[in-house]
Amino acid sequence: MIEIRDNGVGIPKGLVKKIFDPFYTSKNRNHNWGMGLYYVRAIVKGHLGSLRVESREGRGSSFYILLPKYMDGNRYGREKKYQKD
């Protein structure tokens, strides 16, 4: 598991679900397009992982990324089998 934590102002409960929406930002839209957490979630899901956020107003936020372990068959004496054309 990977944890990313900050000690900022936190995220209000009503906005926690919105932060993963594309183009959502609470900052100046001229420089912040609101795509960062949307892409993080897409990448984590693309690797069959999960992303969780915990936030308390005035105390900061923590993001948890859980990715599955990749097991290569060769590590256990098995060879990868490929289908021949």
C-alpha positions as CSV (number, residue, x, y, z in Angstrom):
1,M,0.0,0.0,0.0
2,I,1.1,3.5,-0.8
3,E,0.0,6.4,1.4
4,I,0.2,10.0,0.4
5,R,-0.6,12.4,3.3
6,D,-0.7,16.2,3.7
7,N,-1.4,18.5,6.6
8,G,-3.5,21.0,4.6
9,V,-7.0,22.3,5.2
10,G,-8.7,19.0,4.4
11,I,-11.5,18.3,2.0
12,P,-15.1,19.0,3.0
13,K,-17.2,15.8,3.2
14,G,-19.6,17.0,0.5
15,L,-16.7,17.4,-2.0
16,V,-14.8,14.1,-1.4
17,K,-16.6,12.3,-4.2
18,K,-16.2,15.2,-6.6
19,I,-12.4,15.4,-6.4
20,F,-12.1,12.4,-8.8
21,D,-14.3,14.0,-11.4
22,P,-12.6,15.2,-14.6
23,F,-12.1,19.0,-14.7
24,Y,-13.1,19.4,-11.0
25,T,-10.8,21.9,-9.2
26,S,-11.2,24.1,-6.2
27,K,-8.3,26.3,-7.5
28,N,-7.9,28.9,-10.2
29,R,-9.1,27.3,-13.4
30,N,-6.6,29.3,-15.6
31,H,-3.7,27.1,-14.4
32,N,-5.4,24.1,-12.8
33,W,-7.6,22.0,-15.1
34,G,-8.6,19.5,-12.4
35,M,-7.4,16.3,-14.2
36,G,-4.8,15.1,-11.7
37,L,-6.8,12.9,-9.4
38,Y,-9.0,11.8,-12.3
39,Y,-5.9,10.4,-14.0
40,V,-4.5,8.9,-10.8
41,R,-7.7,7.0,-10.3
42,A,-7.8,5.8,-14.0
43,I,-4.2,4.6,-13.8
44,V,-4.7,2.7,-10.5
45,K,-7.9,1.1,-11.8
46,G,-6.1,0.2,-15.0
47,H,-3.6,-1.8,-12.8
48,L,-6.6,-3.5,-11.0
49,G,-5.9,-1.5,-7.9
50,S,-8.0,0.7,-5.6
51,L,-7.7,4.2,-4.4
52,R,-9.2,5.5,-1.1
53,V,-9.2,9.0,0.5
54,E,-9.6,10.0,4.1
55,S,-9.9,13.7,4.9
56,R,-10.7,15.7,8.0
57,E,-11.3,19.4,7.7
58,G,-8.5,21.4,9.3
59,R,-6.3,18.3,9.7
60,G,-5.4,17.3,6.2
61,S,-6.0,14.3,3.8
62,S,-4.6,10.9,3.2
63,F,-4.8,9.0,-0.1
64,Y,-4.2,5.2,-0.1
65,I,-3.3,3.3,-3.2
66,L,-3.4,-0.5,-3.2
67,L,-2.1,-2.4,-6.2
68,P,-2.1,-6.2,-6.7
69,K,1.2,-8.0,-6.7
70,Y,2.4,-9.2,-10.1
71,M,3.5,-12.8,-10.2
72,D,5.7,-13.9,-13.0
73,G,5.2,-17.6,-13.8
74,N,9.0,-18.1,-14.4
75,R,9.8,-17.4,-10.8
76,Y,8.1,-20.7,-9.9
77,G,9.7,-22.9,-12.5
78,R,6.8,-22.5,-14.9
79,E,7.4,-21.2,-18.4
80,K,5.1,-18.8,-20.1
81,K,3.2,-20.5,-22.9
82,Y,2.5,-18.7,-26.1
83,Q,0.1,-19.8,-28.7
84,K,1.8,-20.5,-32.1
85,D,0.2,-19.1,-35.2
